[in-house]
Amino acid sequence: MLPFAIAVFLGAFLLFQVQPLIGKYILPWFGGSPGVWTTCLLFFQTVLLLGYAYAHVSSTRLRPRQQAWIHLILLALALAMLPIVPSDAWKPQGSENPVGAILLLLTVTLGLPYFVLSATGPLLQHWFSLTHPGRSPYRLYALSNVGSLLALLSYPFYFETAFSRRTQAVVWSLGLVGFVLICGRCAWLARSSETTSTAGDRAESEPETPPTRADRTQWIALPAIASVLLIATTNQLSQDIAVIPFLWVLPLALYLLSFILCFDHPRWYQRGPFAAALVVGAAVVCHLLFVESSASLTLQVAGYAGTLFVACMISHGELYRLKPSPRHLTSFYLMIAAGGALGGFLVAVVAPALLDRFAELQIGLWALSYTLGMIVLKDRSRPVVVGMALGLLFAFVLVPALGVPQNDVWGKMLTGYGEAATTIYRPHWKWILPGLAAGAYCLYPGRGRPLRDRTWRPRQAGFVMLVSVALGMVLIVQIHRAAGTALVATRNFYGTLKVYEEYADNPNGHHYKLVHGVITHGLQFREPSQAAWPTTYYGETSGVGLAIKHLQQPAGERHFGLVGLGTGTLATYSREGDRLRIYEINPDVERIARSHFTFLADTPAKVELVLGDARLTMEHERAAGSPQAFDLLVLDAFSSDAIPVHLLTKEAVELYLYHLRKNGIIAIHVSNRYLDLQPVVEKLAQHFSLKVITLSDDEADSWWIYSTKWMLLAREKAALEIDELYEIMRAPSLQTEHLPLWTDDRASLFPILR
């Protein structure tokens, strides 16, 4: 068994180690958007499906000797594709559709190695069942998931920080060579086995209950729901924090951990406790979705990730209960892969085309609750009913305490419940009381029967469906509330955008506001006399406002560079004769900035708007020998509240300096709820021997001016040695000396978490 165990483990390790590696390579090429990882997951799940399909056809149509030779040939061809380093020729040249470009890039660079690794898992388990008749191959499936989990967890904590991307690719290639050798040994054992029959022939004499059509449907539906929740959770975490391997790896690791536990032994999944945990987790997610960005980083990560784990345990636990005999092993895995690919396709392709906002998380949670209700009805599972009832009681009291800022646990619960009674329970009593009455009826054992009576009654399944309906209603309210009264709502590869009209009945406060995800990205007053006011993060007392005020180049001769358009607020500082070059990757941002805001139309300066990733565009300009000679280069390219890490590396700053005048200034917007970017920028300034100051305007006098934190960098000390700047300058960070320099190969957010 040892060769099979080693091969399965190593193959799974390589399969999942390459995912964050290749994602880290191409992330900077496509704007650092969460959509990059979503598209990568779609590719991985689709190729996994193709690999499982090949394994199924091979194991059912070919004899072991033929299977071994064909697979060894494919493994040899995969070695010819090494190393798996994408060529710079794949870098996008403009604003073409990123999804198609990413899928094609991954197919050419990684397609064949990933395909054969995907197929090897089920194929080796099939060969194991041939060479070890009577022994269950499902432990090997759990072992493969252990390898996958170890690969994911080791990447952000070890490989990403210890090795450059190129070295990681070389190490991975060496691992693939070793895997081919071990897999060759397994193929030889399968080839030399005495049987000359296919797996189907071997299993003819095995007593079994063939899977029904309903079973096969659930083989697809359950992993599809888990896949939707996996990608939706990853999107939710990435868009408001940062698009980094750790926030890709954490949800995927929990997803795999659920596979490991569920397929290792039935004791790990018990319907009652996990049904209770699902109700509590769904309530926590609803709370987080309603409070949006006001929740703490710890609560968001724990709430979303914990609920994902519970949901995956239910999906994969129920999936394990439906496992067939070894005769149907490869078709079982094929259906699981099909469900995973279907979930990825729904989130990466269908949802952006049909929805103007992120709603996959809500839809996935509701679908799981409904599916669980159908399972309860089919299996007459009373533990699920009891578990959901207890979970609902626990969530009803505990969840409101999540937003209460107190240290005392009981004080938090009492205060939170009091606030919930005022803001939630009392205003909606017309819905809550009938729901509680219906739930009590479903749970009532009947006249003359004790409460602990375990007799099954169909109305008990009605309680689970009632909880599902209630969850659906709450999620619909949340989706509707999130949309609010938006004039415009749009979604594409780069996220969601909404335009709101506020204070329409107040001429002095009437304005339009642009929101990316859950973060305001600019507002403009509708009153003509106020329309040219700089607002939000760009007030006259902000770091960027002061930088413009004290530029050495006179007004009318200045050249501004802006990475990230937003509403175009900074155009209000331009004068006749100035030039403003704006780099914007999202075409919907440009459309909205021109259709609902007038900053660009009203400025007397010459405006050049370049669509595409700013860094790639600047690289093309440098290759063409065209330095832009910016007097001021402003970096403000947040996606919702997530920072684009590739714009804050040594290679990026080197590029900015190429396009900056000798006495020019780089202004970097570093306001962030979860990350302290000051030491990162200070470290970059040290490396390039730049003068750097950090400016904060925390005491804005007007509601339309936000508190901000900007950092200014310059080659010449004179550009920043200004009394007005020193008055609001912050002290240097104490972390700078201990923080490694960020590069394209190495950049970790752990040291700068707040």
C-alpha positions, 0 to 999 in steps of 0.5 A: 500500500505504501507506494499508492499512499505516497503517490496519492499524497504527493500528487495531491500536494503538488496539485494544490501547491501550484494553485496559489503559486500560479495565482501569485504569478498572474495576479499583478497582470490583471489588476489584483482583483478578487476575480483573478482567483475566482477565475483560477478556481473555475479553471482548476475545478474544470480541469479536475472534472476533465481529469476525473472523466479521463480516470472514469473512462480509463478505468471502465473501458480499458484493462489495467495494462492499457491504463498504466501505459497511457497514464505514464505517457501523459505523465511524461508529456507533462514533464515536457511542459516544465517549468510552469512559469507563465511567459510575459507575453501573456500580460494583457495589452489593454482592457480585454476580457480578463476571464478568457485571457486568464483561462487561456493562459492557465491552459497553455502554461499549466493545463497538461500537468494539472490534468494528469495530476487531477486524474491520478488520484481516482486512478490510483485508488482504482489501481489500489482496489485492483491490487488490494481486493477487499480493502476500502480505497476511501482512506486514500481519498482522505489521505489525498485531501491531507496532502492538499491541505498541507500544501495550502497551509504551507504555502503562505506560512513557508513557501511564499515567504522563504522562496522566490516565485521562480524557486517555488516553480523549480521546486514544484517541478522537481516534485513532479519528477519524483511523483512520476517515478513513484506513480510509475511504480504503482502503474507497474503493480497495476499492470502486473496484477493477475486480473485482466478484467476491468474494475467493472468486471471485478465488481460484478460479483460484489453484492451492492445496492446500485445508486439511484438517480436521486443519489447521482443528483445529490452527488452533483448538487451537494459539492456544487453548493459547497463550491459556491459557498467556497468561492463566495466566501473567498470573494467576501473576504478578499474584496474588503481586505486584500487579494492575497494567497492567505485569504484564498488559502484559508477558505480552500483549506477549510473546504478540504479539511471537511473532505478529510474529516467526512471521508475518513470516518463517519464519526466526524459528521453528526447531523444534529450538532452541525445542523445547530452550528449551521443555524448559528453560522447563518445568523452570524453571516446575516449579521455581518452582511447587515453591518458590512464594514463596521465589523472587526477583521477578526469577527469577519474572518471567523464568522465567514470562514467558520460558517463555510466550514460548517456548511462544507461539513454538512455538504460533504458529510451527506455526500459521504453517506451516499458513497457507492461501492468501489465499482462506482468509485470513479463515477462518484468522483466524477460527479463530485468534480462535476458539482465543483466545476458547476459551482465555480462556473455559476460564481465566475461566469453566470453570477456576474452576467445575471447579478448586479451585486454579490449575492452568491453567499446568500443564495448558497446558504439558502440552497444548503438549508433547503437541501438539508430540509429535503434530506430530513424529509427523505431520511426522517432525521429527527437529530437535524430537527432538534439541532436546528431548534437548539441552534435557533434558540442560541442564535436568537440570544447570542448573535445580537451581542456580536456588535456590542462593545463590552468586555463582560460576556453577560453584559454583551448578551443582555445589551445586545438582546435589548438592542435587538428587541428594539431594532429587530424583534419588536418592529417585525413582531407580525412576522416573528410571532406567527413564525414562532407559533408555526415552529412550535406546532412543528416541534410539538409531539402531540397531545398526551405525548412527552416532549422527549418522544422520538416518534417521527412525524412529517411536520418535523420536516416542516420545521426545517423548511420553515427555518429555510424559508425564514433564512431566505426572507432575511437574506432577501431583505439584506440583498434589498437593503444592500442595494438600497435606492441605488441609481446605478448598480453594476458588477463585472470582473473587478467587483460591484459598483453602485451610485446613490442619490442622497439628501435629494430634498436638501439643496445644500446636501444633495449629492451623488455617491459612488460605492465600490463594494461597501466602501465610498469611492467619491461623492459630488454635490449636485448644486452647481456652486458646490459641484467643484468642491473636493470631497471625501478623501481628497479635501484641501487638508488631506495629504494629497490636497496639501501635496498639490497646494505645495507643488513647486511647479506653478499651476497651469504647467503641472502634470498629474498622474492618477492611479485609480479614477473613482469619481475623478474628484482630484480633477477639481485641483487642475487648472488651465494648462495642467495635464491629468493622466488617469489610469483606470482598469475598470471600464464601468468606473469610467462610464459612471464617472462620466455619466453621473459625475461632472468632475472630468467634464468640468476641469479645464485641464487636459485629461487623458484616461488610459484603460488597463492596469496602471502598472502594466501600462506604465511598463509599456510606456517605459519600454517605449522610452516615454517617461511621463515626467509627473509632478505628482503621481497619486496612488489610490487604486483600492478595490472596495477596501482591498489593497492591490499589493502589486502596486506597493512593491519594490518593482512598482516604486522603481517604475513610478520613479522612472515616470516622476520628475526629479522634484516630483512627489508620489502620494499614496493613500494608505487609509485602511481599517485592517492594515497598517501600510505605513511601515511598508511605504517607509521601507520602500522609501528607505530602499530608494533613499526617498524622503517620506512623511505620513499625513493624517487629517483626523479632525475634518470639520465637514461631514463630506470630508473623511479622515484620511492617511496619506504618505508623500514620497520625494527624491528632493527633501525640499519638496516636503520640507514645508511647515504646514506638512510638518504640523500634521505629520505622524511619527515614523512607524516602529515596525519599519526596521523589522518589516521585510521589503515588499517585492513581487516575489515576497509580500506578506500582510501578517506583520501589518495586521491591526 
